[in-house]
């Protein structure tokens, strides 16, 4: 009998889940709002383009708290016993917001005129009213 021991190597970009692959992609706020495109180099060295659709806005999470994921069909790992068939690639997006003080005052004014007005209901981490008031 011949016994093969297969040991998977960790990859800095992809995480494997059976036939599927998962990757995390960081987007600037500009890319999340205005669109993006980037090349993905697959484990076998092939490259393919991933881009947003015109007008599509990307978020880190949906309103229900689930992660915002783009699925690229058949760009995962070959299926066991069917090497011509492949799993999917799941891309989880993380949005990078500007750090405090990074945006000039003029840019903030322009953004406030362009973007929709904020909701009157605001999320807060603080208790209201403050304890002891």
C-alpha positions as CSV (number, residue, x, y, z in Angstrom):
1,X,0.0,0.0,0.0
2,X,1.0,3.6,-0.7
3,X,0.0,6.2,1.9
4,X,0.1,9.9,1.0
5,X,0.1,12.5,3.7
6,X,-1.0,15.8,2.5
7,X,-0.2,18.8,4.5
8,X,-1.8,22.1,3.6
9,X,0.4,25.2,3.7
10,X,-1.1,28.4,5.1
11,X,-1.4,31.2,2.5
12,X,-1.1,34.9,3.4
13,X,-4.1,35.8,1.1
14,X,-6.5,32.9,1.1
15,X,-8.1,30.7,3.7
16,X,-9.5,27.4,2.5
17,X,-12.9,25.9,3.5
18,X,-13.3,22.6,1.7
19,X,-13.6,23.6,-2.0
20,X,-14.1,27.3,-1.3
21,X,-11.5,30.1,-0.7
22,X,-11.9,33.2,1.5
23,X,-9.9,36.4,1.2
24,X,-10.2,39.7,3.0
25,X,-9.8,42.9,0.9
26,X,-9.3,46.3,2.4
27,X,-10.9,49.2,0.5
28,X,-10.4,52.9,1.1
29,X,-13.6,54.9,1.7
30,X,-13.2,56.4,-1.8
31,X,-13.1,52.9,-3.3
32,X,-16.1,51.7,-1.3
33,X,-18.2,54.7,-2.4
34,X,-16.9,55.4,-5.9
35,X,-15.8,52.0,-7.2
36,X,-12.7,49.9,-7.4
37,X,-10.9,47.3,-9.4
38,X,-8.0,45.0,-8.4
39,X,-6.2,41.9,-9.6
40,X,-6.3,38.7,-7.7
41,X,-3.4,36.3,-8.1
42,X,-4.8,32.8,-7.6
43,X,-2.9,30.0,-5.8
44,X,-1.9,28.5,-9.2
45,X,-0.5,31.9,-10.4
46,X,-3.4,32.8,-12.7
47,X,-4.7,36.3,-12.4
48,X,-8.2,37.7,-12.7
49,X,-9.8,41.1,-12.3
50,X,-12.4,41.9,-9.6
51,X,-14.3,45.2,-9.9
52,X,-17.4,46.9,-8.6
53,X,-20.4,47.7,-10.7
54,X,-21.1,51.4,-11.5
55,X,-23.0,52.9,-8.6
56,X,-22.5,49.9,-6.3
57,X,-21.6,50.9,-2.7
58,X,-19.5,48.5,-0.6
59,X,-19.8,48.2,3.2
60,X,-18.1,46.2,5.9
61,X,-21.4,44.8,7.1
62,X,-25.1,44.6,6.1
63,X,-27.8,46.3,8.2
64,X,-28.3,42.9,10.0
65,X,-24.6,42.8,11.0
66,X,-23.6,40.0,8.5
67,X,-20.4,40.6,6.6
68,X,-20.5,42.2,3.2
69,X,-19.2,39.4,0.8
70,X,-18.7,39.3,-2.9
71,X,-18.8,35.8,-4.4
72,X,-16.7,34.9,-7.4
73,X,-18.1,31.7,-8.8
74,X,-15.8,28.8,-9.7
75,X,-12.6,30.6,-8.5
76,X,-12.1,28.4,-5.5
77,X,-10.3,25.1,-5.2
78,X,-10.8,22.1,-7.5
79,X,-13.6,19.8,-6.2
80,X,-12.5,16.5,-4.9
81,X,-13.0,13.8,-7.6
82,X,-14.0,16.5,-10.2
83,X,-10.9,18.6,-10.9
84,X,-12.7,20.5,-13.7
85,X,-15.2,21.8,-11.2
86,X,-14.2,24.4,-8.7
87,X,-15.6,25.9,-5.5
88,X,-16.2,29.7,-5.0
89,X,-14.0,32.6,-3.9
90,X,-15.6,34.7,-1.1
91,X,-14.2,38.2,-0.7
92,X,-14.9,39.9,2.6
93,X,-14.5,43.7,2.5
94,X,-13.1,45.9,5.2
95,X,-13.5,49.6,4.7
96,X,-10.7,51.9,5.8
97,X,-12.0,55.2,7.0
98,X,-9.9,58.3,7.1
99,X,-8.2,58.9,10.5
100,X,-9.1,61.9,12.6
101,X,-7.6,65.1,11.2
102,X,-6.7,63.5,7.9
103,X,-9.4,65.2,5.8
104,X,-9.0,69.0,5.3
105,X,-11.9,71.2,6.4
106,X,-12.7,72.0,2.8
107,X,-13.1,68.3,1.9
108,X,-15.4,67.8,4.9
109,X,-17.6,70.7,3.8
110,X,-17.8,69.3,0.2
111,X,-18.7,65.8,1.5
112,X,-21.4,67.2,3.7
113,X,-23.0,68.9,0.7
114,X,-22.7,65.8,-1.5
115,X,-23.6,63.0,0.8
116,X,-27.1,62.4,2.2
117,X,-27.9,64.1,5.4
118,X,-27.3,62.1,8.6
119,X,-30.2,60.4,10.2
120,X,-31.7,62.2,13.2
121,X,-31.3,58.9,15.2
122,X,-27.7,58.4,16.2
123,X,-25.9,55.3,17.5
124,X,-23.9,56.0,20.6
125,X,-21.6,54.0,22.8
126,X,-22.5,56.1,25.8
127,X,-25.4,55.7,28.1
128,X,-28.1,58.4,27.9
129,X,-28.9,60.0,30.2
130,X,-25.6,59.6,31.9
131,X,-25.6,57.7,35.2
132,X,-26.3,59.9,38.2
133,X,-28.1,62.7,36.3
